[in-house]
Amino acid sequence: MQATVATYSPETRSGTVLLDDGSQLSFDADAFDHSGLRMLRLGQRVVMRVVDGRVTAINHIALPLD
């Protein structure tokens, strides 16, 4: 699933993304830590894995989730 970063806190490594349908999902440090990224920026496109409405992994759109 793809989305756009709406908020990101480097201190907590968590934030929110906007889905293409306009709905918003939160992600926590565990999801971010799976990425291997050092930061996210507002407006950045990402790909993510969502299980039962919870973001379990998030990454830059050009990089794999695993």
N, CA, C and O atoms as a printed pandas DataFrame, in Angstrom:
     atom_number atom_name residue_name chain_id  residue_number  x_coord  y_coord  z_coord
0              1         N          MET        A               1    0.849   -1.163    0.000
1              2        CA          MET        A               1    0.000    0.000    0.000
2              3         C          MET        A               1    0.903    1.238    0.000
3              4         O          MET        A               1    1.961    1.245    0.630
4              5         N          GLN        A               2    0.479    2.267   -0.705
5              6        CA          GLN        A               2    1.254    3.504   -0.779
6              7         C          GLN        A               2    0.536    4.632   -0.043
7              8         O          GLN        A               2   -0.687    4.634    0.093
8              9         N          ALA        A               3    1.339    5.594    0.429
9             10        CA          ALA        A               3    0.783    6.739    1.147
10            11         C          ALA        A               3    1.782    7.888    1.093
11            12         O          ALA        A               3    2.874    7.758    0.538
12            13         N          THR        A               4    1.386    9.017    1.681
13            14        CA          THR        A               4    2.226   10.205    1.760
14            15         C          THR        A               4    2.440   10.557    3.230
15            16         O          THR        A               4    1.486   10.569    4.007
16            17         N          VAL        A               5    3.678   10.843    3.616
17            18        CA          VAL        A               5    3.982   11.192    5.001
18            19         C          VAL        A               5    3.316   12.526    5.339
19            20         O          VAL        A               5    3.538   13.531    4.665
20            21         N          ALA        A               6    2.498   12.519    6.390
21            22        CA          ALA        A               6    1.822   13.743    6.838
22            23         C          ALA        A               6    2.552   14.353    8.024
23            24         O          ALA        A               6    2.725   15.569    8.091
24            25         N          THR        A               7    2.980   13.510    8.962
25            26        CA          THR        A               7    3.749   13.974   10.121
26            27         C          THR        A               7    4.827   12.942   10.409
27            28         O          THR        A               7    4.674   11.759   10.103
28            29         N          TYR        A               8    5.921   13.411   11.003
29            30        CA          TYR        A               8    6.989   12.507   11.434
30            31         C          TYR        A               8    7.774   13.177   12.547
31            32         O          TYR        A               8    8.167   14.338   12.427
32            33         N          SER        A               9    8.003   12.446   13.633
33            34        CA          SER        A               9    8.796   12.935   14.759
34            35         C          SER        A               9   10.083   12.121   14.849
35            36         O          SER        A               9   10.033   10.926   15.143
36            37         N          PRO        A              10   11.239   12.746   14.599
37            38        CA          PRO        A              10   12.490   12.001   14.707
38            39         C          PRO        A              10   12.774   11.540   16.142
39            40         O          PRO        A              10   13.477   10.549   16.342
40            41         N          GLU        A              11   12.244   12.236   17.121
41            42        CA          GLU        A              11   12.465   11.856   18.513
42            43         C          GLU        A              11   11.772   10.535   18.857
43            44         O          GLU        A              11   12.347    9.683   19.535
44            45         N          THR        A              12   10.538   10.375   18.387
45            46        CA          THR        A              12    9.783    9.154   18.688
46            47         C          THR        A              12    9.811    8.151   17.545
47            48         O          THR        A              12    9.384    7.009   17.712
48            49         N          ARG        A              13   10.311    8.568   16.381
49            50        CA          ARG        A              13   10.347    7.746   15.162
50            51         C          ARG        A              13    8.937    7.256   14.793
51            52         O          ARG        A              13    8.765    6.131   14.325
52            53         N          SER        A              14    7.955    8.102   15.006
53            54        CA          SER        A              14    6.569    7.763   14.691
54            55         C          SER        A              14    5.933    8.926   13.937
55            56         O          SER        A              14    6.498   10.016   13.858
56            57         N          GLY        A              15    4.758    8.677   13.389
57            58        CA          GLY        A              15    4.077    9.735   12.663
58            59         C          GLY        A              15    2.777    9.253   12.063
59            60         O          GLY        A              15    2.199    8.260   12.503
60            61         N          THR        A              16    2.325    9.976   11.045
61            62        CA          THR        A              16    1.096    9.622   10.343
62            63         C          THR        A              16    1.322    9.710    8.844
63            64         O          THR        A              16    2.195   10.434    8.364
64            65         N          VAL        A              17    0.512    8.953    8.122
65            66        CA          VAL        A              17    0.527    8.997    6.661
66            67         C          VAL        A              17   -0.890    9.207    6.163
67            68         O          VAL        A              17   -1.860    8.830    6.821
68            69         N          LEU        A              18   -0.994    9.816    4.987
69            70        CA          LEU        A              18   -2.286    9.972    4.328
70            71         C          LEU        A              18   -2.367    8.991    3.170
71            72         O          LEU        A              18   -1.504    8.966    2.292
72            73         N          LEU        A              19   -3.418    8.185    3.186
73            74        CA          LEU        A              19   -3.652    7.265    2.081
74            75         C          LEU        A              19   -4.206    8.045    0.894
75            76         O          LEU        A              19   -4.654    9.182    1.045
76            77         N          ASP        A              20   -4.175    7.442   -0.263
77            78        CA          ASP        A              20   -4.656    8.122   -1.462
78            79         C          ASP        A              20   -6.149    8.449   -1.398
79            80         O          ASP        A              20   -6.615    9.340   -2.107
80            81         N          ASP        A              21   -6.906    7.734   -0.549
81            82        CA          ASP        A              21   -8.335    8.039   -0.406
82            83         C          ASP        A              21   -8.595    9.135    0.622
83            84         O          ASP        A              21   -9.747    9.467    0.900
84            85         N          GLY        A              22   -7.507    9.707    1.200
85            86        CA          GLY        A              22   -7.641   10.797    2.150
86            87         C          GLY        A              22   -7.674   10.367    3.604
87            88         O          GLY        A              22   -7.617   11.214    4.495
88            89         N          SER        A              23   -7.764    9.064    3.865
89            90        CA          SER        A              23   -7.767    8.615    5.254
90            91         C          SER        A              23   -6.355    8.643    5.828
91            92         O          SER        A              23   -5.369    8.624    5.092
92            93         N          GLN        A              24   -6.277    8.687    7.133
93            94        CA          GLN        A              24   -5.002    8.843    7.822
94            95         C          GLN        A              24   -4.723    7.612    8.680
95            96         O          GLN        A              24   -5.622    7.077    9.328
96            97         N          LEU        A              25   -3.466    7.171    8.675
97            98        CA          LEU        A              25   -3.019    6.068    9.529
98            99         C          LEU        A              25   -1.797    6.510   10.310
99           100         O          LEU        A              25   -0.985    7.293    9.816
100          101         N          SER        A              26   -1.667    6.012   11.523
101          102        CA          SER        A              26   -0.484    6.281   12.334
102          103         C          SER        A              26    0.503    5.136   12.188
103          104         O          SER        A              26    0.118    3.998   11.919
104          105         N          PHE        A              27    1.785    5.450   12.367
105          106        CA          PHE        A              27    2.790    4.397   12.453
106          107         C          PHE        A              27    3.668    4.671   13.656
107          108         O          PHE        A              27    3.888    5.821   14.035
108          109         N          ASP        A              28    4.171    3.589   14.254
109          110        CA          ASP        A              28    4.984    3.731   15.453
110          111         C          ASP        A              28    6.452    3.444   15.145
111          112         O          ASP        A              28    6.815    3.164   14.002
112          113         N          ALA        A              29    7.282    3.517   16.173
113          114        CA          ALA        A              29    8.721    3.324   16.005
114          115         C          ALA        A              29    9.047    1.932   15.472
115          116         O          ALA        A              29    9.996    1.780   14.702
116          117         N          ASP        A              30    8.282    0.916   15.865
117          118        CA          ASP        A              30    8.543   -0.433   15.366
118          119         C          ASP        A              30    8.402   -0.497   13.851
119          120         O          ASP        A              30    9.233   -1.104   13.177
120          121         N          ALA        A              31    7.368    0.118   13.314
121          122        CA          ALA        A              31    7.175    0.128   11.854
122          123         C          ALA        A              31    8.305    0.880   11.180
123          124         O          ALA        A              31    8.831    0.429   10.162
124          125         N          PHE        A              32    8.685    2.025   11.736
125          126        CA          PHE        A              32    9.779    2.810   11.150
126          127         C          PHE        A              32   11.101    2.057   11.226
127          128         O          PHE        A              32   11.872    2.076   10.266
128          129         N          ASP        A              33   11.376    1.400   12.340
129          130        CA          ASP        A              33   12.639    0.694   12.523
130          131         C          ASP        A              33   12.835   -0.433   11.506
131          132         O          ASP        A              33   13.972   -0.799   11.208
132          133         N          HIS        A              34   11.751   -0.983   10.975
133          134        CA          HIS        A              34   11.857   -2.016    9.944
134          135         C          HIS        A              34   12.407   -1.462    8.632
135          136         O          HIS        A              34   12.869   -2.230    7.789
136          137         N          SER        A              35   12.365   -0.160    8.448
137          138        CA          SER        A              35   12.737    0.448    7.170
138          139         C          SER        A              35   14.233    0.528    6.945
139          140         O          SER        A              35   14.699    0.396    5.813
140          141         N          GLY        A              36   14.988    0.741    8.002
141          142        CA          GLY        A              36   16.414    0.999    7.837
142          143         C          GLY        A              36   16.696    2.446    7.452
143          144         O          GLY        A              36   17.855    2.826    7.286
144          145         N          LEU        A              37   15.646    3.260    7.308
145          146        CA          LEU        A              37   15.816    4.675    6.982
146          147         C          LEU        A              37   16.267    5.444    8.203
147          148         O          LEU        A              37   16.084    4.994    9.334
148          149         N          ARG        A              38   16.853    6.598    7.976
149          150        CA          ARG        A              38   17.270    7.450    9.078
150          151         C          ARG        A              38   16.237    8.516    9.403
151          152         O          ARG        A              38   16.194    9.019   10.526
152          153         N          MET        A              39   15.399    8.863    8.423
153          154        CA          MET        A              39   14.363    9.872    8.633
154          155         C          MET        A              39   13.341    9.798    7.514
155          156         O          MET        A              39   13.561    9.148    6.492
156          157         N          LEU        A              40   12.235   10.465    7.720
157          158        CA          LEU        A              40   11.221   10.677    6.693
158          159         C          LEU        A              40   10.973   12.168    6.616
159          160         O          LEU        A              40   11.181   12.888    7.592
160          161         N          ARG        A              41   10.527   12.635    5.455
161          162        CA          ARG        A              41   10.208   14.054    5.329
162          163         C          ARG        A              41    8.745   14.200    4.947
163          164         O          ARG        A              41    8.177   13.325    4.294
164          165         N          LEU        A              42    8.146   15.289    5.349
165          166        CA          LEU        A              42    6.739   15.542    5.033
166          167         C          LEU        A              42    6.546   15.554    3.527
167          168         O          LEU        A              42    7.352   16.130    2.797
168          169         N          GLY        A              43    5.494   14.929    3.071
169          170        CA          GLY        A              43    5.189   14.872    1.646
170          171         C          GLY        A              43    5.860   13.728    0.919
171          172         O          GLY        A              43    5.582   13.505   -0.259
172          173         N          GLN        A              44    6.733   12.996    1.586
173          174        CA          GLN        A              44    7.440   11.879    0.957
174          175         C          GLN        A              44    6.472   10.726    0.711
175          176         O          GLN        A              44    5.645   10.405    1.564
176          177         N          ARG        A              45    6.583   10.107   -0.460
177          178        CA          ARG        A              45    5.769    8.939   -0.765
178          179         C          ARG        A              45    6.433    7.714   -0.150
179          180         O          ARG        A              45    7.652    7.553   -0.215
180          181         N          VAL        A              46    5.622    6.861    0.443
181          182        CA          VAL        A              46    6.121    5.660    1.091
182          183         C          VAL        A              46    5.268    4.462    0.692
183          184         O          VAL        A              46    4.136    4.597    0.227
184          185         N          VAL        A              47    5.846    3.308    0.888
185          186        CA          VAL        A              47    5.115    2.051    0.751
186          187         C          VAL        A              47    5.074    1.441    2.147
187          188         O          VAL        A              47    6.028    1.581    2.912
188          189         N          MET        A              48    3.985    0.772    2.483
189          190        CA          MET        A              48    3.869    0.229    3.824
190          191         C          MET        A              48    3.072   -1.058    3.820
191          192         O          MET        A              48    2.314   -1.349    2.895
192          193         N          ARG        A              49    3.266   -1.806    4.867
193          194        CA          ARG        A              49    2.480   -3.010    5.098
194          195         C          ARG        A              49    1.515   -2.687    6.223
195          196         O          ARG        A              49    1.911   -2.176    7.270
196          197         N          VAL        A              50    0.231   -2.994    5.992
197          198        CA          VAL        A              50   -0.805   -2.738    6.986
198          199         C          VAL        A              50   -1.481   -4.065    7.318
199          200         O          VAL        A              50   -1.958   -4.770    6.428
200          201         N          VAL        A              51   -1.516   -4.395    8.600
201          202        CA          VAL        A              51   -2.159   -5.622    9.067
202          203         C          VAL        A              51   -3.210   -5.233   10.099
203          204         O          VAL        A              51   -2.902   -4.612   11.117
204          205         N          ASP        A              52   -4.444   -5.604    9.823
205          206        CA          ASP        A              52   -5.564   -5.281   10.720
206          207         C          ASP        A              52   -5.629   -3.794   11.053
207          208         O          ASP        A              52   -5.887   -3.422   12.198
208          209         N          GLY        A              53   -5.395   -2.942   10.048
209          210        CA          GLY        A              53   -5.490   -1.501   10.227
210          211         C          GLY        A              53   -4.292   -0.859   10.893
211          212         O          GLY        A              53   -4.311    0.342   11.166
212          213         N          ARG        A              54   -3.240   -1.637   11.163
213          214        CA          ARG        A              54   -2.031   -1.127   11.819
214          215         C          ARG        A              54   -0.850   -1.205   10.862
215          216         O          ARG        A              54   -0.627   -2.233   10.222
216          217         N          VAL        A              55   -0.096   -0.116   10.769
217          218        CA          VAL        A              55    1.102   -0.097    9.926
218          219         C          VAL        A              55    2.181   -0.900   10.641
219          220         O          VAL        A              55    2.591   -0.551   11.748
220          221         N          THR        A              56    2.641   -1.984   10.001
221          222        CA          THR        A              56    3.663   -2.836   10.608
222          223         C          THR        A              56    5.039   -2.622    9.991
223          224         O          THR        A              56    6.048   -3.017   10.576
224          225         N          ALA        A              57    5.089   -1.997    8.811
225          226        CA          ALA        A              57    6.362   -1.691    8.147
226          227         C          ALA        A              57    6.130   -0.517    7.206
227          228         O          ALA        A              57    5.069   -0.389    6.596
228          229         N          ILE        A              58    7.137    0.330    7.102
229          230        CA          ILE        A              58    7.062    1.510    6.233
230          231         C          ILE        A              58    8.435    1.727    5.614
231          232         O          ILE        A              58    9.453    1.504    6.269
232          233         N          ASN        A              59    8.470    2.159    4.360
233          234        CA          ASN        A              59    9.746    2.379    3.700
234          235         C          ASN        A              59    9.570    3.357    2.539
235          236         O          ASN        A              59    8.451    3.620    2.098
236          237         N          HIS        A              60   10.682    3.886    2.055
237          238        CA          HIS        A              60   10.691    4.733    0.870
238          239         C          HIS        A              60   10.084    3.943   -0.282
239          240         O          HIS        A              60   10.300    2.736   -0.382
240          241         N          ILE        A              61    9.345    4.591   -1.133
241          242        CA          ILE        A              61    8.610    3.925   -2.189
242          243         C          ILE        A              61    9.505    3.129   -3.150
243          244         O          ILE        A              61    9.045    2.161   -3.755
244          245         N          ALA        A              62   10.761    3.520   -3.294
245          246        CA          ALA        A              62   11.664    2.826   -4.217
246          247         C          ALA        A              62   12.405    1.660   -3.566
247          248         O          ALA        A              62   13.157    0.950   -4.234
248          249         N          LEU        A              63   12.195    1.462   -2.267
249          250        CA          LEU        A              63   12.899    0.395   -1.545
250          251         C          LEU        A              63   11.940   -0.693   -1.109
251          252         O          LEU        A              63   10.760   -0.422   -0.884
252          253         N          PRO        A              64   12.429   -1.931   -0.985
253          254        CA          PRO        A              64   11.546   -3.023   -0.563
254          255         C          PRO        A              64   11.206   -2.945    0.921
255          256         O          PRO        A              64   11.918   -2.313    1.700
256          257         N          LEU        A              65   10.110   -3.592    1.300
257          258        CA          LEU        A              65    9.709   -3.630    2.702
258          259         C          LEU        A              65   10.497   -4.652    3.500
259          260         O          LEU        A              65   10.665   -4.483    4.708
260          261         N          ASP        A              66   10.979   -5.693    2.869
261          262        CA          ASP        A              66   11.686   -6.751    3.609
262          263         C          ASP        A              66   13.152   -6.616    3.534
263          264         O          ASP        A              66   13.877   -7.431    4.105
